């Protein structure tokens, strides 16, 4: 075998990895675009907003946990065979 034949599986794996990364980025972009249309997103009980005299802090704890659970379920279903 020559060196070109040895590189083919590596190139195929790299291509699959790039496609997966692209799909994840597309899903993240879609979530960002459509999240503005979900009125309760970012305003769940457990999302903290502190406003001081010279600063404000927004900490979306509940929203982050919800997104994490949903993405975990999606990736678990995709990875199951």
ROFI-757452 format. One record per atom (N, C-alpha, C, CB): z, x, y; residue in three letters. Coordinates in steps of 0.05 Angstrom, whole numbers, plus 5000, padded with zeros to 4 digits. Glycine has a CB too. Layout:
# residues N
ZXYala/...
# end
This chain:
# residues 81
500050174976unk/500050005000unk/500050185025unk/502449815000unk/498850075046unk/498850225070unk/500950115090unk/496050225084unk/501250245112unk/503350175131unk/502849895143unk/503450385154unk/500349815146unk/499649555157unk/500649325140unk/496649535161unk/500549355113unk/501549155095unk/504549125096unk/500649205067unk/505949355102unk/508849345103unk/509849205129unk/509949635103unk/508249205150unk/509049095175unk/508648785176unk/507349215198unk/507048675158unk/506348395159unk/508848215157unk/504448325138unk/510648255137unk/513048085136unk/514748105161unk/514748155112unk/514948335173unk/516448375197unk/515248215220unk/516648675205unk/512648215222unk/511348065244unk/511647765239unk/508248145245unk/511547675214unk/511947395209unk/514747305216unk/511347325180unk/516747465209unk/519447405216unk/519947405246unk/521447605203unk/518747585260unk/518947595289unk/517647345302unk/517547855300unk/515347265291unk/514047025301unk/515746775297unk/511346985287unk/516946755274unk/518746525269unk/521146525288unk/519746525240unk/522246765292unk/524546785310unk/523746705339unk/525647075310unk/521446795348unk/520546725375unk/520046425377unk/518046885382unk/518946305357unk/518546015357unk/521145865359unk/516945925332unk/523145955343unk/525745825344unk/527045855371unk/527545945322unk/526946085383unk/528046135410unk/526645955430unk/527846425418unk/524045925428unk/522445755446unk/523345465443unk/519545785440unk/523745375418unk/524645095414unk/527345045426unk/524645025385unk/529145235422unk/531845215434unk/531745195464unk/533645445425unk/530045365476unk/529745365506unk/528545095515unk/528045595515unk/526644995500unk/525444735507unk/527544505506unk/523044665489unk/529144515485unk/531244315482unk/533244335505unk/532744335455unk/534044585512unk/535944625534unk/534744525561unk/536644915537unk/532144575565unk/530844475589unk/530744175590unk/528044595591unk/530144055567unk/530043755566unk/532743635572unk/529043665539unk/534843765561unk/537543665566unk/538243685596unk/539643825550unk/537443895609unk/537943935637unk/536443725654unk/537244215646unk/533943675646unk/532343475661unk/533443195658unk/529443495652unk/534043125633unk/534842845628unk/537742795631unk/534042775601unk/539442995635unk/542242955638unk/542942815664unk/543743215636unk/541242845684unk/541642715710unk/541342415707unk/539742815731unk/539842325686unk/539442035682unk/541741905666unk/536841995668unk/543542065655unk/545841965641unk/548141955660unk/546542135615unk/549041715669unk/550941695691unk/553741805684unk/551241415699unk/554641795659unk/557241885652unk/557442185645unk/558241735629unk/555142315643unk/555042595636unk/556242765659unk/552242695629unk/558342915653unk/559643075673unk/561942935686unk/557743165694unk/562442685679unk/564642525691unk/566442405669unk/563542305709unk/566642545647unk/568342455625unk/571242505631unk/567442585599unk/573042355619unk/575842425621unk/576242695608unk/577742205607unk/577442885621unk/577643155611unk/575943345626unk/577043165582unk/574243255644unk/572643425662unk/574343445687unk/569743305668unk/575043695694unk/576843745716unk/575343825741unk/578843955708unk/576243705763unk/575143775789unk/577443815809unk/573143545799unk/577644055819unk/579744115838unk/578444185865unk/581544355828unk/579444065886unk/578444115912unk/580744215930unk/577043865925unk/580444455939unk/582544575956unk/581544575985unk/583244855947unk/583044706002unk/582344716030unk/579744886034unk/584644836046unk/579445106019unk/577245286023unk/575545325998unk/578145546033unk/576045175977unk/574445205953unk/574444945937unk/575545445936unk/572644935918unk/572644715899unk/571944835872unk/570644485907unk/573044725850unk/572644825824unk/572044585806unk/575144975813unk/569844605791unk/569144395772unk/569144525744unk/566344275779unk/570644415726unk/570844525698unk/570344295679unk/573744645693unk/567844275668unk/567044055651unk/567944095622unk/564044015652unk/570544085617unk/571544145590unk/570643935570unk/574644145591unk/570943675575unk/570243465556unk/567143465552unk/571243195566unk/565643495573unk/562743495570unk/561843735554unk/561343505598unk/563043965558unk/562344195543unk/562944165513unk/563744445553unk/565244045507unk/565943995479unk/564043795466unk/568843895478unk/563343585481unk/561443385470unk/558743515464unk/561143155490unk/557743675482unk/555143805478unk/555343995454unk/554243955503unk/557544135452unk/557944325430unk/557944175403unk/560544475433unk/559343955401unk/559443795377unk/556643695369unk/561443565379unk/555243585389unk/552543475384unk/550643705374unk/551443345409unk/550643925388unk/548944155380unk/549744265352unk/549044375400unk/552344275346unk/553244365320unk/552144175298unk/556244375319unk/552343915302unk/551243725283unk/548243755279unk/551943445291unk/546843785301unk/543943815300unk/543144065284unk/542643825328unk/544444295291unk/543744545277unk/544644535248unk/545044785291unk/546844395242unk/547744365214unk/545744205198unk/550544235213unk/544743995210unk/542743835196unk/540043985192unk/542143575212unk/539344145212unk/536844305209unk/537244525188unk/536144435237unk/539544645187unk/539944865168unk/540544775140unk/542245025178unk/541144525136unk/541644415109unk/539044405093unk/543044145110unk/539144475068unk/536744455052unk/537244315026unk/535644735046unk/
# end
